[in-house]
Amino acid sequence: MLIFSANRYALNEIMAHTKSGGSTKLGRDSAGKRLGVKINDKEFASVGEIIIRQRGLHYVPGRYVGQGSDDTLYALKSGVVKFLSRKKSNFDGSRRFIKVVTIEPAKEKSALLK
């Protein structure tokens, strides 16, 4: 024999009325790091200006170009930026091309642009 009382509605108050949406492991994203070439070939760069922001050595520093702790390349002297391609020998004797960033120093920006 079943007995119905007012208590049978008490279960409804304890349990959820809608199915749980659950949690997701997605929905997170980090901000862009703004990597890439900041000063292009044949453009003028002042001392300390960032030429390339990169992760790893995709571009290698050449003359008058410094390398930061995060592999950022920056100008050590004012001048015109040049992108060169050079052959590099690996440890096993094979060769590959690397991209080198150099600066041709100049006294003044106006002298280079003429």
Secondary structure, 3 states (H helix, E strand, C coil): CCCCCHHHHHHHHHCCCCCCCCCCCCCCCCCCCCCEECCCCCCEECCCCEEEECCCCCEEECCCEEECCCCCEEECCCEEEEEEEEEEECCCCCEEEEEEEEEEECCCHHHHHC
